[in-house]
Amino acid sequence: MSDKHLQLASILMDIEKELRDLELWQRHTPASDKLDSMQPFAIDTLTFPQWLQFIFIPRAYELIEARAPLPRNCGIAPMAEEYFRSLEINSDTLIIHLRVVDQVLAG
């Protein structure tokens, strides 16, 4: 397993922890039709935290476990910044973790 895969696995755990700490982690999976969105970040069917939990994190773990090539460009942190801008949630730590994801994948 490459260093990138290991770094990504570590930061995914941090993201999950932060989503739980912010009480944004959900117990139940959304309906399957909501997970099948073709829009970036499933913006038409899921909230950004739902997309992280039910699409991004599981797919990233699949790539890690398969030792598959990782995407080179993610741009996930700017989406998080936009999503959380108008909410009264201290998302700073989560956004920092997402910036690390962007950096790991880009570097």
BALUM-646282 format. One record per atom (N, C-alpha, C): y, z, x; residue in three letters. Coordinates in nm, 2 decimals, padded with zeros to 4 digits, m for minus. Example, Ala and Ser with C-alpha at 12.3 -4.5 7.8 and 13.67 -1.06 7.14 Angstrom:
R        v        w        u   res
R   m00.57    00.78    01.32   ALA
R   m00.45    00.78    01.23   ALA
R   m00.33    00.78    01.32   ALA
R   m00.22    00.71    01.28   SER
R   m00.11    00.71    01.37   SER
R    00.00    00.79    01.29   SER
This chain:
R        v        w        u   res
R   m00.12    00.00    00.09   MET
R    00.00    00.00    00.00   MET
R    00.12    00.00    00.09   MET
R    00.22   m00.08    00.05   SER
R    00.34   m00.09    00.14   SER
R    00.43    00.03    00.12   SER
R    00.53    00.04    00.21   ASP
R    00.63    00.14    00.20   ASP
R    00.71    00.13    00.08   ASP
R    00.74    00.00    00.04   LYS
R    00.82   m00.02   m00.08   LYS
R    00.74    00.03   m00.21   LYS
R    00.61    00.00   m00.21   HIS
R    00.53    00.05   m00.32   HIS
R    00.53    00.20   m00.33   HIS
R    00.52    00.27   m00.21   LEU
R    00.52    00.42   m00.21   LEU
R    00.66    00.47   m00.25   LEU
R    00.77    00.41   m00.20   GLN
R    00.90    00.45   m00.24   GLN
R    00.92    00.44   m00.39   GLN
R    00.88    00.32   m00.44   LEU
R    00.90    00.30   m00.58   LEU
R    00.82    00.40   m00.67   LEU
R    00.70    00.43   m00.63   ALA
R    00.62    00.53   m00.70   ALA
R    00.69    00.66   m00.70   ALA
R    00.74    00.70   m00.59   SER
R    00.81    00.83   m00.58   SER
R    00.93    00.84   m00.67   SER
R    01.01    00.73   m00.67   ILE
R    01.13    00.73   m00.75   ILE
R    01.10    00.72   m00.90   ILE
R    00.99    00.66   m00.93   LEU
R    00.95    00.65   m01.07   LEU
R    00.93    00.79   m01.13   LEU
R    00.86    00.87   m01.05   MET
R    00.84    01.01   m01.09   MET
R    00.97    01.09   m01.11   MET
R    01.07    01.06   m01.02   ASP
R    01.20    01.13   m01.04   ASP
R    01.27    01.08   m01.16   ASP
R    01.26    00.95   m01.20   ILE
R    01.32    00.90   m01.32   ILE
R    01.25    00.96   m01.44   ILE
R    01.12    00.97   m01.44   GLU
R    01.06    01.03   m01.55   GLU
R    01.10    01.18   m01.57   GLU
R    01.10    01.25   m01.46   LYS
R    01.15    01.39   m01.47   LYS
R    01.29    01.40   m01.52   LYS
R    01.38    01.31   m01.48   GLU
R    01.52    01.32   m01.53   GLU
R    01.53    01.28   m01.67   GLU
R    01.45    01.18   m01.72   LEU
R    01.45    01.15   m01.86   LEU
R    01.40    01.27   m01.94   LEU
R    01.30    01.34   m01.89   ARG
R    01.25    01.46   m01.96   ARG
R    01.36    01.57   m01.96   ARG
R    01.42    01.59   m01.85   ASP
R    01.53    01.69   m01.84   ASP
R    01.64    01.66   m01.93   ASP
R    01.68    01.54   m01.95   LEU
R    01.78    01.50   m02.04   LEU
R    01.74    01.49   m02.19   LEU
R    01.61    01.52   m02.21   GLU
R    01.55    01.52   m02.34   GLU
R    01.56    01.38   m02.40   GLU
R    01.54    01.28   m02.32   LEU
R    01.53    01.14   m02.36   LEU
R    01.39    01.08   m02.36   LEU
R    01.30    01.16   m02.31   TRP
R    01.16    01.12   m02.31   TRP
R    01.10    01.14   m02.45   TRP
R    01.03    01.03   m02.50   GLN
R    00.98    01.04   m02.63   GLN
R    00.83    01.06   m02.63   GLN
R    00.78    01.13   m02.74   ARG
R    00.64    01.16   m02.75   ARG
R    00.56    01.04   m02.80   ARG
R    00.62    00.96   m02.89   HIS
R    00.55    00.86   m02.95   HIS
R    00.61    00.72   m02.91   HIS
R    00.51    00.63   m02.89   THR
R    00.55    00.49   m02.85   THR
R    00.60    00.42   m02.97   THR
R    00.71    00.34   m02.95   PRO
R    00.76    00.26   m03.06   PRO
R    00.66    00.16   m03.11   PRO
R    00.68    00.10   m03.23   ALA
R    00.59    00.00   m03.28   ALA
R    00.58   m00.11   m03.18   ALA
R    00.47   m00.18   m03.18   SER
R    00.44   m00.28   m03.08   SER
R    00.54   m00.40   m03.09   SER
R    00.59   m00.43   m03.21   ASP
R    00.69   m00.54   m03.22   ASP
R    00.82   m00.51   m03.15   ASP
R    00.85   m00.38   m03.14   LYS
R    00.97   m00.34   m03.06   LYS
R    00.95   m00.36   m02.91   LYS
R    00.83   m00.35   m02.87   LEU
R    00.80   m00.36   m02.73   LEU
R    00.79   m00.51   m02.68   LEU
R    00.78   m00.60   m02.78   ASP
R    00.76   m00.74   m02.75   ASP
R    00.89   m00.82   m02.74   ASP
R    01.01   m00.75   m02.72   SER
R    01.14   m00.82   m02.72   SER
R    01.14   m00.92   m02.60   SER
R    01.21   m01.03   m02.62   MET
R    01.23   m01.12   m02.51   MET
R    01.37   m01.11   m02.45   MET
R    01.45   m01.02   m02.50   GLN
R    01.58   m00.99   m02.45   GLN
R    01.58   m00.90   m02.32   GLN
R    01.67   m00.92   m02.23   PRO
R    01.68   m00.83   m02.11   PRO
R    01.69   m00.69   m02.16   PRO
R    01.61   m00.60   m02.09   PHE
R    01.61   m00.46   m02.12   PHE
R    01.57   m00.43   m02.27   PHE
R    01.51   m00.52   m02.34   ALA
R    01.48   m00.51   m02.48   ALA
R    01.59   m00.46   m02.56   ALA
R    01.71   m00.50   m02.53   ILE
R    01.83   m00.45   m02.59   ILE
R    01.84   m00.46   m02.74   ILE
R    01.76   m00.56   m02.79   ASP
R    01.77   m00.58   m02.93   ASP
R    01.67   m00.49   m03.01   ASP
R    01.58   m00.42   m02.94   THR
R    01.48   m00.34   m03.01   THR
R    01.47   m00.20   m02.96   THR
R    01.51   m00.17   m02.84   LEU
R    01.49   m00.04   m02.78   LEU
R    01.62    00.01   m02.73   LEU
R    01.63    00.15   m02.72   THR
R    01.74    00.20   m02.64   THR
R    01.71    00.19   m02.49   THR
R    01.81    00.20   m02.41   PHE
R    01.78    00.19   m02.27   PHE
R    01.68    00.29   m02.22   PHE
R    01.69    00.42   m02.26   PRO
R    01.58    00.52   m02.22   PRO
R    01.44    00.48   m02.27   PRO
R    01.43    00.42   m02.39   GLN
R    01.30    00.38   m02.44   GLN
R    01.25    00.26   m02.35   GLN
R    01.34    00.17   m02.31   TRP
R    01.30    00.06   m02.23   TRP
R    01.24    00.11   m02.09   TRP
R    01.31    00.21   m02.04   LEU
R    01.27    00.27   m01.91   LEU
R    01.13    00.33   m01.93   LEU
R    01.11    00.41   m02.04   GLN
R    00.99    00.48   m02.06   GLN
R    00.87    00.39   m02.09   GLN
R    00.89    00.30   m02.18   PHE
R    00.78    00.22   m02.24   PHE
R    00.76    00.09   m02.18   PHE
R    00.86    00.03   m02.11   ILE
R    00.84   m00.10   m02.05   ILE
R    00.85   m00.09   m01.90   ILE
R    00.97   m00.05   m01.84   PHE
R    00.99   m00.05   m01.70   PHE
R    00.89    00.03   m01.62   PHE
R    00.88    00.16   m01.65   ILE
R    00.80    00.25   m01.58   ILE
R    00.65    00.21   m01.58   ILE
R    00.59    00.18   m01.70   PRO
R    00.45    00.14   m01.70   PRO
R    00.43    00.01   m01.62   PRO
R    00.52   m00.09   m01.63   ARG
R    00.50   m00.22   m01.56   ARG
R    00.52   m00.20   m01.41   ARG
R    00.61   m00.11   m01.37   ALA
R    00.62   m00.08   m01.23   ALA
R    00.50   m00.02   m01.17   ALA
R    00.44    00.08   m01.24   TYR
R    00.32    00.14   m01.20   TYR
R    00.20    00.04   m01.19   TYR
R    00.20   m00.06   m01.29   GLU
R    00.10   m00.16   m01.28   GLU
R    00.11   m00.24   m01.15   GLU
R    00.23   m00.28   m01.12   LEU
R    00.25   m00.35   m00.99   LEU
R    00.21   m00.27   m00.87   LEU
R    00.24   m00.14   m00.87   ILE
R    00.21   m00.05   m00.76   ILE
R    00.06   m00.04   m00.75   ILE
R   m00.01   m00.02   m00.86   GLU
R   m00.16    00.00   m00.85   GLU
R   m00.23   m00.13   m00.81   GLU
R   m00.17   m00.24   m00.85   ALA
R   m00.23   m00.37   m00.81   ALA
R   m00.19   m00.41   m00.67   ALA
R   m00.10   m00.34   m00.61   ARG
R   m00.04   m00.38   m00.48   ARG
R    00.02   m00.52   m00.49   ARG
R    00.07   m00.55   m00.61   ALA
R    00.13   m00.68   m00.63   ALA
R    00.27   m00.69   m00.57   ALA
R    00.32   m00.81   m00.55   PRO
R    00.45   m00.82   m00.51   PRO
R    00.55   m00.76   m00.61   PRO
R    00.65   m00.70   m00.55   LEU
R    00.75   m00.63   m00.64   LEU
R    00.87   m00.73   m00.65   LEU
R    00.94   m00.72   m00.77   PRO
R    01.06   m00.80   m00.78   PRO
R    01.16   m00.77   m00.68   PRO
R    01.24   m00.87   m00.64   ARG
R    01.34   m00.85   m00.54   ARG
R    01.48   m00.81   m00.59   ARG
R    01.50   m00.84   m00.72   ASN
R    01.63   m00.81   m00.78   ASN
R    01.60   m00.74   m00.91   ASN
R    01.66   m00.63   m00.93   CYS
R    01.64   m00.55   m01.05   CYS
R    01.77   m00.53   m01.13   CYS
R    01.87   m00.48   m01.07   GLY
R    02.00   m00.46   m01.14   GLY
R    01.99   m00.36   m01.25   GLY
R    01.91   m00.26   m01.24   ILE
R    01.89   m00.16   m01.34   ILE
R    02.00   m00.06   m01.35   ILE
R    02.06   m00.02   m01.24   ALA
R    02.16    00.08   m01.24   ALA
R    02.29    00.04   m01.31   ALA
R    02.34   m00.09   m01.30   PRO
R    02.45   m00.12   m01.38   PRO
R    02.43   m00.12   m01.53   PRO
R    02.31   m00.15   m01.57   MET
R    02.28   m00.14   m01.71   MET
R    02.28    00.00   m01.76   MET
R    02.23    00.09   m01.68   ALA
R    02.23    00.23   m01.71   ALA
R    02.37    00.28   m01.72   ALA
R    02.46    00.24   m01.62   GLU
R    02.60    00.29   m01.63   GLU
R    02.66    00.24   m01.76   GLU
R    02.64    00.12   m01.80   GLU
R    02.70    00.07   m01.92   GLU
R    02.65    00.14   m02.04   GLU
R    02.52    00.16   m02.05   TYR
R    02.46    00.23   m02.16   TYR
R    02.51    00.37   m02.18   TYR
R    02.52    00.45   m02.07   PHE
R    02.55    00.59   m02.07   PHE
R    02.70    00.61   m02.08   PHE
R    02.78    00.51   m02.05   ARG
R    02.93    00.53   m02.04   ARG
R    02.99    00.59   m02.16   ARG
R    02.94    00.56   m02.28   SER
R    03.00    00.61   m02.40   SER
R    02.93    00.73   m02.46   SER
R    02.82    00.78   m02.40   LEU
R    02.75    00.89   m02.44   LEU
R    02.79    01.02   m02.37   LEU
R    02.77    01.13   m02.44   GLU
R    02.80    01.26   m02.38   GLU
R    02.68    01.32   m02.32   GLU
R    02.62    01.25   m02.22   ILE
R    02.50    01.29   m02.15   ILE
R    02.54    01.28   m02.00   ILE
R    02.50    01.38   m01.93   ASN
R    02.53    01.38   m01.78   ASN
R    02.41    01.30   m01.72   ASN
R    02.44    01.17   m01.71   SER
R    02.33    01.08   m01.66   SER
R    02.35    01.05   m01.51   SER
R    02.43    01.12   m01.44   ASP
R    02.46    01.09   m01.30   ASP
R    02.33    01.09   m01.22   ASP
R    02.25    01.19   m01.23   THR
R    02.13    01.19   m01.15   THR
R    02.03    01.08   m01.18   THR
R    02.02    01.05   m01.31   LEU
R    01.94    00.94   m01.35   LEU
R    01.99    00.81   m01.29   LEU
R    02.12    00.79   m01.30   ILE
R    02.18    00.66   m01.24   ILE
R    02.16    00.65   m01.09   ILE
R    02.17    00.77   m01.02   ILE
R    02.14    00.77   m00.88   ILE
R    02.00    00.72   m00.85   ILE
R    01.90    00.77   m00.93   HIS
R    01.76    00.73   m00.91   HIS
R    01.75    00.58   m00.93   HIS
R    01.82    00.53   m01.03   LEU
R    01.81    00.39   m01.07   LEU
R    01.87    00.30   m00.96   LEU
R    01.98    00.35   m00.90   ARG
R    02.04    00.28   m00.78   ARG
R    01.94    00.27   m00.67   ARG
R    01.86    00.38   m00.65   VAL
R    01.76    00.38   m00.54   VAL
R    01.65    00.27   m00.57   VAL
R    01.61    00.26   m00.70   VAL
R    01.52    00.15   m00.74   VAL
R    01.58    00.02   m00.70   VAL
R    01.70   m00.01   m00.74   ASP
R    01.77   m00.13   m00.70   ASP
R    01.77   m00.16   m00.55   ASP
R    01.79   m00.05   m00.48   GLN
R    01.80   m00.06   m00.33   GLN
R    01.66   m00.09   m00.27   GLN
R    01.56   m00.02   m00.32   VAL
R    01.43   m00.04   m00.27   VAL
R    01.38   m00.18   m00.30   VAL
R    01.40   m00.23   m00.42   LEU
R    01.35   m00.36   m00.45   LEU
R    01.43   m00.47   m00.38   LEU
R    01.56   m00.45   m00.35   ALA
R    01.64   m00.55   m00.29   ALA
R    01.62   m00.55   m00.14   ALA
R    01.58   m00.43   m00.08   GLY
R    01.57   m00.42    00.06   GLY
R    01.44   m00.44    00.12   GLY
